Amino acid sequence: MRPDTSHFTRNRLVGEELRRYEEEHGAFTDEELAAAQTRISGTAEHEESASAA
């Protein structure tokens, strides 16, 4: 049985895309990185829902 490597391929492709973006537009700011981490961890949805209520 072959292990599922699709998540490794996806991570590699996302990493390559981020490197290309940084080459074209410069490094991400601390604020952009913090916002991305928040969205990735899923806390942004909870914060947006709470602020909308």
PDB file of N, CA, C, O and CB in Angstrom:
ATOM      1  N   MET A   1       0.850  -1.183   0.000  1.00  0.00           N
ATOM      2  CA  MET A   1       0.000   0.000   0.000  1.00  0.00           C
ATOM      3  C   MET A   1       0.894   1.244   0.000  1.00  0.00           C
ATOM      4  O   MET A   1       1.801   1.361   0.824  1.00  0.00           O
ATOM      5  CB  MET A   1      -0.966  -0.001   1.233  1.00  0.00           C
ATOM      6  N   ARG A   2       0.635   2.172  -0.926  1.00  0.00           N
ATOM      7  CA  ARG A   2       1.422   3.403  -1.016  1.00  0.00           C
ATOM      8  C   ARG A   2       0.908   4.448  -0.039  1.00  0.00           C
ATOM      9  O   ARG A   2      -0.302   4.623   0.107  1.00  0.00           O
ATOM     10  CB  ARG A   2       1.391   3.958  -2.443  1.00  0.00           C
ATOM     11  N   PRO A   3       1.813   5.138   0.624  1.00  0.00           N
ATOM     12  CA  PRO A   3       1.373   6.224   1.525  1.00  0.00           C
ATOM     13  C   PRO A   3       0.823   7.391   0.716  1.00  0.00           C
ATOM     14  O   PRO A   3       1.240   7.628  -0.417  1.00  0.00           O
ATOM     15  CB  PRO A   3       2.545   6.707   2.425  1.00  0.00           C
ATOM     16  N   ASP A   4      -0.105   8.105   1.304  1.00  0.00           N
ATOM     17  CA  ASP A   4      -0.682   9.288   0.652  1.00  0.00           C
ATOM     18  C   ASP A   4       0.304  10.442   0.764  1.00  0.00           C
ATOM     19  O   ASP A   4       0.579  10.929   1.861  1.00  0.00           O
ATOM     20  CB  ASP A   4      -2.058   9.673   1.289  1.00  0.00           C
ATOM     21  N   THR A   5       0.829  10.874  -0.365  1.00  0.00           N
ATOM     22  CA  THR A   5       1.811  11.957  -0.377  1.00  0.00           C
ATOM     23  C   THR A   5       1.232  13.247  -0.934  1.00  0.00           C
ATOM     24  O   THR A   5       1.969  14.206  -1.164  1.00  0.00           O
ATOM     25  CB  THR A   5       3.024  11.552  -1.185  1.00  0.00           C
ATOM     26  N   SER A   6      -0.075  13.284  -1.153  1.00  0.00           N
ATOM     27  CA  SER A   6      -0.679  14.469  -1.767  1.00  0.00           C
ATOM     28  C   SER A   6      -0.482  15.721  -0.922  1.00  0.00           C
ATOM     29  O   SER A   6      -0.305  16.810  -1.468  1.00  0.00           O
ATOM     30  CB  SER A   6      -2.160  14.239  -1.996  1.00  0.00           C
ATOM     31  N   HIS A   7      -0.509  15.582   0.420  1.00  0.00           N
ATOM     32  CA  HIS A   7      -0.323  16.771   1.262  1.00  0.00           C
ATOM     33  C   HIS A   7       1.106  17.286   1.167  1.00  0.00           C
ATOM     34  O   HIS A   7       1.336  18.489   1.293  1.00  0.00           O
ATOM     35  CB  HIS A   7      -0.672  16.457   2.725  1.00  0.00           C
ATOM     36  N   PHE A   8       2.080  16.386   0.945  1.00  0.00           N
ATOM     37  CA  PHE A   8       3.464  16.826   0.771  1.00  0.00           C
ATOM     38  C   PHE A   8       3.611  17.594  -0.541  1.00  0.00           C
ATOM     39  O   PHE A   8       4.287  18.621  -0.594  1.00  0.00           O
ATOM     40  CB  PHE A   8       4.430  15.619   0.800  1.00  0.00           C
ATOM     41  N   THR A   9       2.978  17.093  -1.593  1.00  0.00           N
ATOM     42  CA  THR A   9       3.021  17.764  -2.890  1.00  0.00           C
ATOM     43  C   THR A   9       2.361  19.125  -2.797  1.00  0.00           C
ATOM     44  O   THR A   9       2.889  20.110  -3.313  1.00  0.00           O
ATOM     45  CB  THR A   9       2.338  16.913  -3.970  1.00  0.00           C
ATOM     46  N   ARG A  10       1.215  19.190  -2.145  1.00  0.00           N
ATOM     47  CA  ARG A  10       0.505  20.466  -1.993  1.00  0.00           C
ATOM     48  C   ARG A  10       1.364  21.466  -1.217  1.00  0.00           C
ATOM     49  O   ARG A  10       1.483  22.623  -1.622  1.00  0.00           O
ATOM     50  CB  ARG A  10      -0.850  20.254  -1.273  1.00  0.00           C
ATOM     51  N   ASN A  11       1.958  21.032  -0.114  1.00  0.00           N
ATOM     52  CA  ASN A  11       2.799  21.925   0.683  1.00  0.00           C
ATOM     53  C   ASN A  11       3.980  22.436  -0.134  1.00  0.00           C
ATOM     54  O   ASN A  11       4.342  23.608  -0.032  1.00  0.00           O
ATOM     55  CB  ASN A  11       3.301  21.208   1.941  1.00  0.00           C
ATOM     56  N   ARG A  12       4.578  21.574  -0.937  1.00  0.00           N
ATOM     57  CA  ARG A  12       5.713  21.981  -1.767  1.00  0.00           C
ATOM     58  C   ARG A  12       5.267  23.033  -2.778  1.00  0.00           C
ATOM     59  O   ARG A  12       5.951  24.037  -2.972  1.00  0.00           O
ATOM     60  CB  ARG A  12       6.332  20.759  -2.493  1.00  0.00           C
ATOM     61  N   LEU A  13       4.126  22.808  -3.422  1.00  0.00           N
ATOM     62  CA  LEU A  13       3.627  23.756  -4.421  1.00  0.00           C
ATOM     63  C   LEU A  13       3.267  25.099  -3.791  1.00  0.00           C
ATOM     64  O   LEU A  13       3.543  26.149  -4.371  1.00  0.00           O
ATOM     65  CB  LEU A  13       2.408  23.177  -5.138  1.00  0.00           C
ATOM     66  N   VAL A  14       2.660  25.071  -2.621  1.00  0.00           N
ATOM     67  CA  VAL A  14       2.319  26.319  -1.926  1.00  0.00           C
ATOM     68  C   VAL A  14       3.599  27.061  -1.558  1.00  0.00           C
ATOM     69  O   VAL A  14       3.680  28.280  -1.709  1.00  0.00           O
ATOM     70  CB  VAL A  14       1.467  26.036  -0.653  1.00  0.00           C
ATOM     71  N   GLY A  15       4.591  26.330  -1.077  1.00  0.00           N
ATOM     72  CA  GLY A  15       5.874  26.945  -0.730  1.00  0.00           C
ATOM     73  C   GLY A  15       6.531  27.606  -1.924  1.00  0.00           C
ATOM     74  O   GLY A  15       7.063  28.711  -1.813  1.00  0.00           O
ATOM     75  N   GLU A  16       6.495  26.933  -3.074  1.00  0.00           N
ATOM     76  CA  GLU A  16       7.065  27.512  -4.293  1.00  0.00           C
ATOM     77  C   GLU A  16       6.317  28.773  -4.704  1.00  0.00           C
ATOM     78  O   GLU A  16       6.929  29.755  -5.123  1.00  0.00           O
ATOM     79  CB  GLU A  16       7.036  26.491  -5.433  1.00  0.00           C
ATOM     80  N   GLU A  17       4.997  28.743  -4.584  1.00  0.00           N
ATOM     81  CA  GLU A  17       4.195  29.911  -4.942  1.00  0.00           C
ATOM     82  C   GLU A  17       4.506  31.093  -4.020  1.00  0.00           C
ATOM     83  O   GLU A  17       4.602  32.231  -4.479  1.00  0.00           O
ATOM     84  CB  GLU A  17       2.697  29.569  -4.880  1.00  0.00           C
ATOM     85  N   LEU A  18       4.663  30.824  -2.731  1.00  0.00           N
ATOM     86  CA  LEU A  18       4.994  31.890  -1.783  1.00  0.00           C
ATOM     87  C   LEU A  18       6.374  32.483  -2.080  1.00  0.00           C
ATOM     88  O   LEU A  18       6.559  33.697  -1.997  1.00  0.00           O
ATOM     89  CB  LEU A  18       4.948  31.354  -0.341  1.00  0.00           C
ATOM     90  N   ARG A  19       7.337  31.633  -2.425  1.00  0.00           N
ATOM     91  CA  ARG A  19       8.673  32.145  -2.771  1.00  0.00           C
ATOM     92  C   ARG A  19       8.613  33.029  -4.015  1.00  0.00           C
ATOM     93  O   ARG A  19       9.261  34.075  -4.058  1.00  0.00           O
ATOM     94  CB  ARG A  19       9.657  30.978  -3.001  1.00  0.00           C
ATOM     95  N   ARG A  20       7.845  32.623  -5.024  1.00  0.00           N
ATOM     96  CA  ARG A  20       7.703  33.451  -6.233  1.00  0.00           C
ATOM     97  C   ARG A  20       7.052  34.790  -5.899  1.00  0.00           C
ATOM     98  O   ARG A  20       7.476  35.830  -6.403  1.00  0.00           O
ATOM     99  CB  ARG A  20       6.870  32.712  -7.303  1.00  0.00           C
ATOM    100  N   TYR A  21       6.030  34.767  -5.056  1.00  0.00           N
ATOM    101  CA  TYR A  21       5.363  36.008  -4.657  1.00  0.00           C
ATOM    102  C   TYR A  21       6.355  36.944  -3.982  1.00  0.00           C
ATOM    103  O   TYR A  21       6.412  38.133  -4.295  1.00  0.00           O
ATOM    104  CB  TYR A  21       4.176  35.714  -3.715  1.00  0.00           C
ATOM    105  N   GLU A  22       7.140  36.398  -3.050  1.00  0.00           N
ATOM    106  CA  GLU A  22       8.109  37.235  -2.342  1.00  0.00           C
ATOM    107  C   GLU A  22       9.171  37.783  -3.288  1.00  0.00           C
ATOM    108  O   GLU A  22       9.622  38.914  -3.104  1.00  0.00           O
ATOM    109  CB  GLU A  22       8.773  36.442  -1.219  1.00  0.00           C
ATOM    110  N   GLU A  23       9.581  37.019  -4.289  1.00  0.00           N
ATOM    111  CA  GLU A  23      10.553  37.509  -5.262  1.00  0.00           C
ATOM    112  C   GLU A  23       9.989  38.684  -6.054  1.00  0.00           C
ATOM    113  O   GLU A  23      10.716  39.622  -6.381  1.00  0.00           O
ATOM    114  CB  GLU A  23      10.969  36.383  -6.212  1.00  0.00           C
ATOM    115  N   GLU A  24       8.698  38.631  -6.362  1.00  0.00           N
ATOM    116  CA  GLU A  24       8.066  39.686  -7.156  1.00  0.00           C
ATOM    117  C   GLU A  24       7.666  40.901  -6.315  1.00  0.00           C
ATOM    118  O   GLU A  24       7.764  42.035  -6.783  1.00  0.00           O
ATOM    119  CB  GLU A  24       6.844  39.133  -7.861  1.00  0.00           C
ATOM    120  N   HIS A  25       7.218  40.672  -5.078  1.00  0.00           N
ATOM    121  CA  HIS A  25       6.608  41.742  -4.283  1.00  0.00           C
ATOM    122  C   HIS A  25       7.359  42.082  -3.005  1.00  0.00           C
ATOM    123  O   HIS A  25       6.965  43.002  -2.288  1.00  0.00           O
ATOM    124  CB  HIS A  25       5.215  41.365  -3.934  1.00  0.00           C
ATOM    125  N   GLY A  26       8.415  41.369  -2.710  1.00  0.00           N
ATOM    126  CA  GLY A  26       9.144  41.599  -1.466  1.00  0.00           C
ATOM    127  C   GLY A  26       8.636  40.703  -0.356  1.00  0.00           C
ATOM    128  O   GLY A  26       7.615  40.030  -0.495  1.00  0.00           O
ATOM    129  N   ALA A  27       9.360  40.706   0.738  1.00  0.00           N
ATOM    130  CA  ALA A  27       9.026  39.839   1.869  1.00  0.00           C
ATOM    131  C   ALA A  27       7.702  40.247   2.507  1.00  0.00           C
ATOM    132  O   ALA A  27       7.305  41.412   2.466  1.00  0.00           O
ATOM    133  CB  ALA A  27      10.143  39.875   2.915  1.00  0.00           C
ATOM    134  N   PHE A  28       7.037  39.272   3.092  1.00  0.00           N
ATOM    135  CA  PHE A  28       5.806  39.541   3.815  1.00  0.00           C
ATOM    136  C   PHE A  28       6.125  40.334   5.079  1.00  0.00           C
ATOM    137  O   PHE A  28       7.157  40.117   5.714  1.00  0.00           O
ATOM    138  CB  PHE A  28       5.071  38.223   4.160  1.00  0.00           C
ATOM    139  N   THR A  29       5.240  41.246   5.436  1.00  0.00           N
ATOM    140  CA  THR A  29       5.414  41.998   6.676  1.00  0.00           C
ATOM    141  C   THR A  29       4.997  41.125   7.857  1.00  0.00           C
ATOM    142  O   THR A  29       4.327  40.108   7.681  1.00  0.00           O
ATOM    143  CB  THR A  29       4.590  43.319   6.648  1.00  0.00           C
ATOM    144  N   ASP A  30       5.395  41.527   9.048  1.00  0.00           N
ATOM    145  CA  ASP A  30       4.987  40.803  10.254  1.00  0.00           C
ATOM    146  C   ASP A  30       3.468  40.768  10.373  1.00  0.00           C
ATOM    147  O   ASP A  30       2.896  39.764  10.797  1.00  0.00           O
ATOM    148  CB  ASP A  30       5.603  41.451  11.507  1.00  0.00           C
ATOM    149  N   GLU A  31       2.817  41.867   9.997  1.00  0.00           N
ATOM    150  CA  GLU A  31       1.356  41.931  10.070  1.00  0.00           C
ATOM    151  C   GLU A  31       0.719  40.942   9.098  1.00  0.00           C
ATOM    152  O   GLU A  31      -0.251  40.270   9.447  1.00  0.00           O
ATOM    153  CB  GLU A  31       0.866  43.356   9.771  1.00  0.00           C
ATOM    154  N   GLU A  32       1.258  40.849   7.877  1.00  0.00           N
ATOM    155  CA  GLU A  32       0.723  39.901   6.897  1.00  0.00           C
ATOM    156  C   GLU A  32       0.908  38.462   7.367  1.00  0.00           C
ATOM    157  O   GLU A  32       0.006  37.637   7.221  1.00  0.00           O
ATOM    158  CB  GLU A  32       1.399  40.100   5.536  1.00  0.00           C
ATOM    159  N   LEU A  33       2.078  38.161   7.931  1.00  0.00           N
ATOM    160  CA  LEU A  33       2.335  36.816   8.431  1.00  0.00           C
ATOM    161  C   LEU A  33       1.414  36.469   9.593  1.00  0.00           C
ATOM    162  O   LEU A  33       0.916  35.346   9.674  1.00  0.00           O
ATOM    163  CB  LEU A  33       3.788  36.683   8.862  1.00  0.00           C
ATOM    164  N   ALA A  34       1.183  37.420  10.490  1.00  0.00           N
ATOM    165  CA  ALA A  34       0.291  37.187  11.629  1.00  0.00           C
ATOM    166  C   ALA A  34      -1.142  36.954  11.148  1.00  0.00           C
ATOM    167  O   ALA A  34      -1.834  36.070  11.653  1.00  0.00           O
ATOM    168  CB  ALA A  34       0.339  38.383  12.610  1.00  0.00           C
ATOM    169  N   ALA A  35      -1.580  37.743  10.176  1.00  0.00           N
ATOM    170  CA  ALA A  35      -2.931  37.580   9.640  1.00  0.00           C
ATOM    171  C   ALA A  35      -3.081  36.223   8.954  1.00  0.00           C
ATOM    172  O   ALA A  35      -4.111  35.564   9.095  1.00  0.00           O
ATOM    173  CB  ALA A  35      -3.258  38.714   8.651  1.00  0.00           C
ATOM    174  N   ALA A  36      -2.066  35.812   8.223  1.00  0.00           N
ATOM    175  CA  ALA A  36      -2.110  34.510   7.550  1.00  0.00           C
ATOM    176  C   ALA A  36      -2.152  33.380   8.577  1.00  0.00           C
ATOM    177  O   ALA A  36      -2.920  32.430   8.422  1.00  0.00           O
ATOM    178  CB  ALA A  36      -0.891  34.338   6.615  1.00  0.00           C
ATOM    179  N   GLN A  37      -1.337  33.478   9.617  1.00  0.00           N
ATOM    180  CA  GLN A  37      -1.329  32.442  10.647  1.00  0.00           C
ATOM    181  C   GLN A  37      -2.685  32.347  11.335  1.00  0.00           C
ATOM    182  O   GLN A  37      -3.157  31.254  11.646  1.00  0.00           O
ATOM    183  CB  GLN A  37      -0.233  32.723  11.679  1.00  0.00           C
ATOM    184  N   THR A  38      -3.302  33.488  11.567  1.00  0.00           N
ATOM    185  CA  THR A  38      -4.630  33.504  12.182  1.00  0.00           C
ATOM    186  C   THR A  38      -5.644  32.808  11.282  1.00  0.00           C
ATOM    187  O   THR A  38      -6.455  32.008  11.748  1.00  0.00           O
ATOM    188  CB  THR A  38      -5.077  34.948  12.469  1.00  0.00           C
ATOM    189  N   ARG A  39      -5.591  33.116  10.003  1.00  0.00           N
ATOM    190  CA  ARG A  39      -6.535  32.479   9.064  1.00  0.00           C
ATOM    191  C   ARG A  39      -6.291  30.989   8.952  1.00  0.00           C
ATOM    192  O   ARG A  39      -7.241  30.209   8.882  1.00  0.00           O
ATOM    193  CB  ARG A  39      -6.429  33.119   7.679  1.00  0.00           C
ATOM    194  N   ILE A  40      -5.023  30.579   8.935  1.00  0.00           N
ATOM    195  CA  ILE A  40      -4.694  29.165   8.814  1.00  0.00           C
ATOM    196  C   ILE A  40      -5.174  28.393  10.040  1.00  0.00           C
ATOM    197  O   ILE A  40      -5.707  27.291   9.914  1.00  0.00           O
ATOM    198  CB  ILE A  40      -3.184  28.979   8.626  1.00  0.00           C
ATOM    199  N   SER A  41      -4.986  28.965  11.208  1.00  0.00           N
ATOM    200  CA  SER A  41      -5.366  28.271  12.436  1.00  0.00           C
ATOM    201  C   SER A  41      -6.873  28.271  12.666  1.00  0.00           C
ATOM    202  O   SER A  41      -7.367  27.564  13.545  1.00  0.00           O
ATOM    203  CB  SER A  41      -4.675  28.905  13.618  1.00  0.00           C
ATOM    204  N   GLY A  42      -7.606  29.060  11.880  1.00  0.00           N
ATOM    205  CA  GLY A  42      -9.060  29.063  11.973  1.00  0.00           C
ATOM    206  C   GLY A  42      -9.623  30.040  12.972  1.00  0.00           C
ATOM    207  O   GLY A  42     -10.841  30.100  13.142  1.00  0.00           O
ATOM    208  N   THR A  43      -8.783  30.811  13.640  1.00  0.00           N
ATOM    209  CA  THR A  43      -9.304  31.743  14.644  1.00  0.00           C
ATOM    210  C   THR A  43      -9.935  32.963  14.000  1.00  0.00           C
ATOM    211  O   THR A  43     -10.721  33.654  14.649  1.00  0.00           O
ATOM    212  CB  THR A  43      -8.197  32.178  15.589  1.00  0.00           C
ATOM    213  N   ALA A  44      -9.618  33.250  12.752  1.00  0.00           N
ATOM    214  CA  ALA A  44     -10.192  34.416  12.081  1.00  0.00           C
ATOM    215  C   ALA A  44     -11.695  34.261  11.919  1.00  0.00           C
ATOM    216  O   ALA A  44     -12.436  35.231  12.072  1.00  0.00           O
ATOM    217  CB  ALA A  44      -9.534  34.629  10.715  1.00  0.00           C
ATOM    218  N   GLU A  45     -12.156  33.046  11.608  1.00  0.00           N
ATOM    219  CA  GLU A  45     -13.599  32.827  11.439  1.00  0.00           C
ATOM    220  C   GLU A  45     -14.332  33.132  12.737  1.00  0.00           C
ATOM    221  O   GLU A  45     -15.387  33.765  12.737  1.00  0.00           O
ATOM    222  CB  GLU A  45     -13.887  31.375  10.990  1.00  0.00           C
ATOM    223  N   HIS A  46     -13.760  32.673  13.833  1.00  0.00           N
ATOM    224  CA  HIS A  46     -14.408  32.902  15.130  1.00  0.00           C
ATOM    225  C   HIS A  46     -14.414  34.387  15.487  1.00  0.00           C
ATOM    226  O   HIS A  46     -15.407  34.888  16.015  1.00  0.00           O
ATOM    227  CB  HIS A  46     -13.698  32.098  16.234  1.00  0.00           C
ATOM    228  N   GLU A  47     -13.326  35.092  15.209  1.00  0.00           N
ATOM    229  CA  GLU A  47     -13.253  36.511  15.516  1.00  0.00           C
ATOM    230  C   GLU A  47     -14.223  37.312  14.656  1.00  0.00           C
ATOM    231  O   GLU A  47     -14.882  38.229  15.145  1.00  0.00           O
ATOM    232  CB  GLU A  47     -11.832  37.022  15.319  1.00  0.00           C
ATOM    233  N   GLU A  48     -14.310  36.957  13.352  1.00  0.00           N
ATOM    234  CA  GLU A  48     -15.206  37.664  12.448  1.00  0.00           C
ATOM    235  C   GLU A  48     -16.658  37.428  12.868  1.00  0.00           C
ATOM    236  O   GLU A  48     -17.464  38.358  12.848  1.00  0.00           O
ATOM    237  CB  GLU A  48     -14.977  37.211  10.987  1.00  0.00           C
ATOM    238  N   SER A  49     -16.995  36.204  13.244  1.00  0.00           N
ATOM    239  CA  SER A  49     -18.363  35.891  13.671  1.00  0.00           C
ATOM    240  C   SER A  49     -18.712  36.661  14.926  1.00  0.00           C
ATOM    241  O   SER A  49     -19.823  37.176  15.052  1.00  0.00           O
ATOM    242  CB  SER A  49     -18.529  34.383  13.914  1.00  0.00           C
ATOM    243  N   ALA A  50     -17.777  36.745  15.854  1.00  0.00           N
ATOM    244  CA  ALA A  50     -18.037  37.441  17.115  1.00  0.00           C
ATOM    245  C   ALA A  50     -18.195  38.943  16.878  1.00  0.00           C
ATOM    246  O   ALA A  50     -19.041  39.579  17.506  1.00  0.00           O
ATOM    247  CB  ALA A  50     -16.899  37.177  18.123  1.00  0.00           C
ATOM    248  N   SER A  51     -17.394  39.511  15.984  1.00  0.00           N
ATOM    249  CA  SER A  51     -17.493  40.954  15.749  1.00  0.00           C
ATOM    250  C   SER A  51     -18.743  41.295  14.954  1.00  0.00           C
ATOM    251  O   SER A  51     -19.230  42.422  15.045  1.00  0.00           O
ATOM    252  CB  SER A  51     -16.251  41.463  15.013  1.00  0.00           C
ATOM    253  N   ALA A  52     -19.277  40.360  14.182  1.00  0.00           N
ATOM    254  CA  ALA A  52     -20.485  40.605  13.411  1.00  0.00           C
ATOM    255  C   ALA A  52     -21.723  40.541  14.289  1.00  0.00           C
ATOM    256  O   ALA A  52     -22.752  41.127  13.955  1.00  0.00           O
ATOM    257  CB  ALA A  52     -20.600  39.604  12.277  1.00  0.00           C
ATOM    258  N   ALA A  53     -21.632  39.840  15.402  1.00  0.00           N
ATOM    259  CA  ALA A  53     -22.801  39.651  16.279  1.00  0.00           C
ATOM    260  C   ALA A  53     -23.118  40.857  17.101  1.00  0.00           C
ATOM    261  O   ALA A  53     -24.071  40.840  17.880  1.00  0.00           O
ATOM    262  CB  ALA A  53     -22.586  38.493  17.190  1.00  0.00           C
TER     263      ALA A  53
END
